[in-house]
């Protein structure tokens, strides 16, 4: 090479390549972790939705039948009693359910 000639570098150094690969791996891991969380929540929501639909079908079935069941509640004195029935599903948790009041048919 001639004295005072300009040396140009083409390409990347090994350190630059390793740092960029590390950054891509971290970004990919974050993306996969986010997708895992989304799929877990989707599965949970789907399970809850199925339980809610089944409970709602039970409520509609009990409304369609002529027999009332549950504990009687007298809201207004000397009126027809309402019957309180609680519908729960273990997939929804202990705190979640429907309380249905129905009158005798």
C-alpha positions as CSV (number, residue, x, y, z in Angstrom):
1,X,0.0,0.0,0.0
2,X,1.2,3.5,-0.7
3,X,2.0,5.8,2.1
4,X,-1.0,7.9,3.1
5,X,-3.5,5.7,1.2
6,X,-7.0,5.7,2.6
7,X,-8.0,2.3,4.1
8,X,-11.7,1.6,3.9
9,X,-13.5,-1.0,5.9
10,X,-16.3,-3.0,4.3
11,X,-18.6,-5.0,6.4
12,X,-19.1,-5.4,10.2
13,X,-16.8,-6.6,12.9
14,X,-17.5,-9.7,14.9
15,X,-18.5,-7.7,18.0
16,X,-21.1,-5.8,16.0
17,X,-22.6,-8.9,14.6
18,X,-22.7,-10.6,18.0
19,X,-24.4,-7.6,19.6
20,X,-27.0,-7.3,16.9
21,X,-27.8,-11.1,17.2
22,X,-28.1,-10.7,20.9
23,X,-30.6,-7.8,20.5
24,X,-32.6,-9.8,18.0
25,X,-32.7,-12.8,20.4
26,X,-33.9,-10.6,23.2
27,X,-36.6,-9.1,21.0
28,X,-37.8,-12.5,19.8
29,X,-37.9,-13.9,23.4
30,X,-40.1,-10.9,24.4
31,X,-42.4,-11.5,21.5
32,X,-42.8,-15.2,22.3
33,X,-43.4,-14.5,25.9
34,X,-46.1,-12.0,24.9
35,X,-47.7,-14.5,22.6
36,X,-47.7,-17.2,25.3
37,X,-49.5,-14.8,27.6
38,X,-52.1,-14.0,25.0
39,X,-52.8,-17.7,24.3
40,X,-53.1,-18.4,28.0
41,X,-55.7,-15.6,28.4
42,X,-57.5,-16.7,25.3
43,X,-57.8,-20.3,26.6
44,X,-59.0,-19.0,30.0
45,X,-61.6,-16.8,28.4
46,X,-62.8,-19.6,26.2
47,X,-63.2,-21.9,29.2
48,X,-65.2,-19.3,31.1
49,X,-67.4,-18.5,28.1
50,X,-68.3,-22.2,27.7
51,X,-69.2,-22.4,31.4
52,X,-71.3,-19.2,31.2
53,X,-73.2,-20.7,28.2
54,X,-73.8,-23.9,30.0
55,X,-75.1,-22.1,33.1
56,X,-77.3,-19.9,31.0
57,X,-78.8,-23.0,29.3
58,X,-79.5,-24.4,32.8
59,X,-81.3,-21.2,33.8
60,X,-83.3,-21.2,30.6
61,X,-84.2,-24.9,31.1
62,X,-85.4,-24.2,34.7
63,X,-87.5,-21.3,33.4
64,X,-89.1,-23.5,30.8
65,X,-90.1,-26.1,33.3
66,X,-93.2,-25.5,35.4
67,X,-91.7,-26.6,38.7
68,X,-90.0,-24.0,40.8
69,X,-87.2,-24.9,43.1
70,X,-84.8,-23.1,45.4
71,X,-85.5,-21.3,48.7
72,X,-88.6,-19.2,48.9
73,X,-88.2,-15.5,49.5
74,X,-91.1,-13.3,50.5
75,X,-90.3,-9.8,49.2
76,X,-93.6,-8.1,49.8
77,X,-95.8,-9.4,52.7
78,X,-98.9,-11.4,51.6
79,X,-97.6,-11.7,48.0
80,X,-96.6,-14.8,46.0
81,X,-93.1,-15.9,47.0
82,X,-90.2,-15.8,44.7
83,X,-87.9,-18.8,44.6
84,X,-84.2,-18.1,44.8
85,X,-81.8,-20.5,42.9
86,X,-78.1,-20.0,42.6
87,X,-76.3,-21.4,39.6
88,X,-72.5,-21.8,39.8
89,X,-69.8,-23.5,37.8
90,X,-66.5,-24.5,39.3
91,X,-64.7,-23.3,36.1
92,X,-65.8,-19.8,36.9
93,X,-64.6,-19.7,40.5
94,X,-66.4,-19.6,43.7
95,X,-67.4,-15.9,43.6
96,X,-69.0,-16.0,40.2
97,X,-72.5,-17.3,39.4
98,X,-76.1,-16.3,38.8
99,X,-78.8,-15.8,41.3
100,X,-82.2,-16.4,39.7
101,X,-85.5,-15.3,41.2
102,X,-88.6,-17.0,39.8
103,X,-92.2,-17.1,40.7
104,X,-94.5,-20.1,40.7
105,X,-96.2,-20.8,37.4
